[in-house]
Amino acid sequence: MFTISVCVGSSCHLKGAYEIIKICQELLEKHQLEGKVELKGTFCCGKCSEQGVTVIINGETLSGVLPSNFEEVFQEKVLKEIQNERH
């Protein structure tokens, strides 16, 4: 199962963490991935100086994620990997 953790610490909260969570929920529903991808919040990941939110996808820490680029990150890091697993 894929795991997506979104930092919800105060710095990431101010940079759009909850908007990213909402977008992620919508994408999971759109691509029928509920039950295949676990979405959760996490507290400070120690990347507060980065521009944007810290998101961890299957253990890979991504910094600088914004609501405006999250769908691209989701396509690259989640959908591509799920498609590769199916083949």
C-alpha positions in Angstrom: 0.0 0.0 0.0 1.2 3.5 -0.8 1.5 6.0 2.0 1.3 9.7 1.6 2.2 11.8 4.7 1.6 15.5 4.6 3.3 17.7 7.2 0.8 19.6 9.2 3.2 21.5 11.4 2.7 25.2 11.8 5.0 26.2 9.0 3.6 23.8 6.5 0.1 24.6 7.7 0.7 28.2 6.7 2.1 27.1 3.3 -1.0 25.1 2.3 -0.8 21.7 3.9 -4.5 21.4 4.4 -5.2 22.5 0.8 -2.8 19.7 -0.4 -4.6 17.2 1.7 -7.9 18.2 0.2 -6.5 18.0 -3.4 -5.0 14.6 -2.6 -8.3 13.3 -1.3 -10.0 14.5 -4.5 -7.3 12.8 -6.7 -7.5 9.6 -4.7 -11.3 9.6 -5.3 -10.9 10.6 -9.0 -8.5 7.7 -9.7 -10.3 5.2 -7.5 -7.4 4.7 -5.2 -9.1 4.7 -1.8 -8.0 1.7 0.0 -4.8 1.5 -2.1 -3.2 4.7 -0.8 -3.1 5.7 2.8 -3.2 9.5 3.3 -2.2 10.9 6.7 -0.9 13.9 8.4 2.4 14.1 10.2 4.0 16.7 12.5 7.1 18.7 11.8 9.5 17.0 9.4 12.3 19.5 10.1 12.2 21.1 6.7 10.6 24.3 7.8 13.1 26.5 5.9 12.0 25.1 2.6 9.6 27.0 0.3 6.4 24.9 0.5 5.0 21.9 2.3 6.9 18.7 3.1 5.2 15.6 1.7 6.5 12.0 2.3 5.5 9.5 -0.4 6.5 5.9 0.4 9.4 7.1 2.5 10.7 9.6 0.0 10.7 13.1 1.4 9.7 15.9 -1.0 10.1 19.5 0.0 8.7 22.6 -1.6 5.4 21.0 -2.5 2.6 23.6 -3.1 -1.1 23.3 -3.8 -0.3 24.6 -7.3 2.2 21.7 -8.0 0.8 18.9 -6.0 -1.2 17.3 -8.8 2.1 17.1 -10.8 3.8 15.4 -7.9 0.9 13.0 -7.5 1.1 12.1 -11.1 4.8 11.5 -11.0 5.2 9.8 -7.6 1.9 7.9 -7.2 0.1 7.2 -10.4 3.3 6.3 -12.3 4.4 4.0 -9.6 1.0 2.3 -9.3 1.0 1.8 -13.1 4.5 0.3 -12.9 3.4 -2.1 -10.2 0.5 -3.3 -12.4 2.8 -4.2 -15.3 
